[in-house]
Amino acid sequence: MSSILFLILRILLVASLYGFLIWALQVLWKDLRAQTEVVHSRRAPAITLSISNTLDDQTRTYTTTEILIGRNPGSTFPIRNETVSSSHARLIYRQNQWWVEDLHSTNGTFLNEERVFTPTVVMDGDDLRCGQVNLQVKIEH
């Protein structure tokens, strides 16, 4: 009789361990899904780029997380100027900040008159220069 009792106790112990494991995995899964929803619900603040020193004044506002600046007509923010490379610079929203990075342009990308060599944080009111074209950056908060 005691061997039957020990067998039943072992079966109950194994079942309770599996039950605990299943419960823990469900809790982790729900938490992971909740975190994913929070991350995906974050939106990049609108960013406005303005050019005022060319024949065709341009002002555009974006709510996307990546903006490609260049002479290529397929760029997100196309600039018709020979001092701008076809894929000149990129603005990208990550880590809750806007960043600018130079895409190996010929004439360089400058943020507040300092050349950009590595991805650099962009703030509201900064001046961005691609080649000889000056852009004003406005970020909505």
N, C-alpha and C positions, 0 to 999 in steps of 0.2 A: 504494500500500500504506500509506503514512503517513497518508493521509486516512481510510482504514478504521480504522486504529489510533486516531486521534484521535476518531473517531466512537464507537468502543467505549469509550474512556476517558471521554468526556463522558457517555455513557449510564450507565456505572458510577458516575460522580460524582453524577449526578442521582439514581440509585437509592439510593446511600448517604446522600445528604442527606434523601431522603424516609424512608428507614429510620430515620435518627437522629431525625427529627421525630416519627415514629410512636412510637418508643421513649420519647422525652421526654414525649409526651402520655400514654402509658400510666403512666409513673412519677408524673406529676402527678395523674392520675385515681385511682390507688391511694392516694396520700397524702391526697387530698381525702376519699375514702371513709373512710379510717382516722380522720381528724380529725372527721368527722361522727359516726362511731360513738362516739368519746370524748365529744363534746359531748352526745349523746343519752343516754349511759349515766350522766351525772351526775344525781343525784337531789337534790332539795331536802331539807334536813334537816327532820325533823318539827317542827312548831310547835304548841304548845298554848296555847289562849286560855281564860282562866277569868274568869268573872264571879262575884263573891261578895257584891255589895251589893244584890241584887234578891231578890224573892220566889222566883224560880226559879233557883237556882244552876246555872250552866252551865259545863261544862268539855268542850272538844272538842279533839281532836288531828287535825292535817291533814298530809298528805304531798304535797298538790298544790302547784303553783307560784303559784297566785293564790287569794286569799280575799277575798270581798266581804262587808263588814260593813254591815248596815243593818236598817231596820225591815221591809223587804219580806220576806215569807215565802220568796221565792225566793232570798234572799241565802245565801251559803255559811255565814255565821255570823249568823243572824237574832237581833235584839234587840227585845223588845217593850217599848219605852219611848218616850214622846212626845218626848223631847229628842233622840232619834236620828233622823236623816233616813232616807228610804227607801233611798237609796244613799249611805251616810255616808262610808265610807273603804274603802281597798283595801290589802291586804298582798300584795306581789308579790316573788317570789324571782328576782333577776337579779344578774349579776356576782358570784355566789357569796355574796350577802348578802340578807337580808330587808329590804324597804323598806316604809314606810307612806306613803300619800298620801291627802290629803283630797279628797273628790269634791264639792267646793263645798257642803259641808253648812251648814245654818243655824246650828247651835250650835258648830261647830268640832270639830276633832280635835286632841288634845293628847298629846304624847309626853313623859313625865316632867315634866308641868306646863308644857311649852312648846308653844305653838300650832304646828301643822304647816301651813306654807304651800307648801312644795315637797317632793317625795319625800325622805324622811329614812330613814337606816339604823336598823333596829331591832335591839337586842341582847338576849341572854338576860337575863331579870329586869326588863326595862323595864316601865313602867306606861303603858298606853294608855287615854286617856279619849275616849269618843265621847259628846258631849252631857254628860249627868250620870252616865253609866255607866262605871265603872272596870273595865278588863280587865288581867289580869296575863299577861305573855308569857313563855313558856318555850320555848327552842329547844334541841333535842337536837343534840349534836355527834358 
